[in-house]
Amino acid sequence: MFFYCCYGTVPHTATDTRTINSPVCKKKFMQSEVKWGIGLIIFGVLLIPVLQAAYSVPLVATLYITVPLIVIGIALIAFRGREAMIEGILEETQ
């Protein structure tokens, strides 16, 4: 149920797909962005010493690989919930 809930459809038959707008589903979906953000930040930070020690990759190349991961993770956390705000504004204007 969680899989279908997060993607907005609950198929009852092969041809029936109804969208659902449950606050519980939206809350679970939004928490996913935070988990991915934290995961990407941790992965990017832990990848720096691994690439330096195990593979002796130059620092510039290491930062070229890891900085985008960290920035994307921060952006996911910083901009979470924006789609709900935009949907609220769109509903008010209609």
C-alpha positions as CSV (number, residue, x, y, z in Angstrom):
1,M,0.0,0.0,0.0
2,F,2.8,2.4,0.8
3,F,4.3,2.0,-2.8
4,Y,1.0,2.9,-4.4
5,C,0.3,5.5,-1.8
6,C,3.5,7.4,-2.6
7,Y,3.0,7.3,-6.3
8,G,-0.6,8.6,-6.1
9,T,-2.5,5.7,-7.6
10,V,-4.3,2.7,-6.1
11,P,-5.2,0.2,-8.8
12,H,-8.3,-1.8,-8.0
13,T,-8.5,-3.6,-11.4
14,A,-6.2,-3.7,-14.5
15,T,-7.9,-0.6,-16.0
16,D,-8.8,1.3,-12.8
17,T,-6.3,3.8,-11.4
18,R,-7.6,6.3,-9.0
19,T,-5.5,9.0,-7.5
20,I,-5.6,9.5,-3.7
21,N,-4.7,12.6,-1.8
22,S,-4.1,11.4,1.7
23,P,-2.1,13.6,4.1
24,V,-0.5,10.4,5.5
25,C,0.8,9.5,2.1
26,K,2.2,13.0,1.4
27,K,3.9,13.0,4.8
28,K,5.6,9.7,4.1
29,F,6.7,10.9,0.7
30,M,8.1,14.1,2.1
31,Q,10.1,12.3,4.7
32,S,11.8,10.4,1.9
33,E,13.4,13.6,0.6
34,V,15.1,14.1,4.0
35,K,16.3,10.5,4.1
36,W,17.8,10.8,0.6
37,G,19.4,14.2,1.5
38,I,21.0,12.8,4.7
39,G,22.1,9.7,2.8
40,L,23.7,11.7,0.0
41,I,25.5,14.0,2.4
42,I,26.9,11.1,4.5
43,F,27.9,9.2,1.3
44,G,29.7,12.2,-0.1
45,V,31.6,12.9,3.1
46,L,32.6,9.3,3.6
47,L,33.7,8.9,0.0
48,I,36.4,11.6,0.4
49,P,38.7,9.6,2.7
50,V,38.0,6.4,0.9
51,L,39.0,7.8,-2.5
52,Q,42.0,9.5,-0.9
53,A,43.4,6.5,1.0
54,A,42.4,3.5,-0.9
55,Y,42.7,4.7,-4.5
56,S,45.0,7.7,-4.0
57,V,42.8,9.9,-6.2
58,P,44.0,13.5,-6.3
59,L,42.0,15.9,-4.0
60,V,40.6,18.0,-6.9
61,A,39.2,14.9,-8.5
62,T,37.8,13.7,-5.2
63,L,36.1,17.0,-4.6
64,Y,34.8,17.0,-8.2
65,I,33.0,13.7,-7.4
66,T,31.8,14.3,-3.8
67,V,30.8,18.0,-3.8
68,P,27.9,17.5,-6.1
69,L,26.6,14.7,-3.9
70,I,26.8,16.9,-0.8
71,V,25.2,19.9,-2.6
72,I,22.3,17.8,-3.9
73,G,21.8,16.3,-0.4
74,I,21.7,19.8,1.1
75,A,19.3,21.0,-1.6
76,L,16.9,18.1,-1.0
77,I,16.7,19.0,2.7
78,A,16.5,22.7,2.2
79,F,13.8,22.6,-0.5
80,R,11.6,19.8,1.0
81,G,7.9,20.6,1.1
82,R,8.1,23.1,-1.7
83,E,5.7,21.2,-3.9
84,A,3.0,21.3,-1.2
85,M,3.4,25.0,-0.9
86,I,3.2,25.4,-4.7
87,E,0.1,23.2,-4.8
88,G,-1.5,25.2,-2.1
89,I,-0.9,28.5,-3.9
90,L,-2.2,27.0,-7.2
91,E,-5.4,25.8,-5.4
92,E,-6.0,29.3,-3.9
93,T,-5.7,31.0,-7.3
94,Q,-8.1,28.6,-9.0
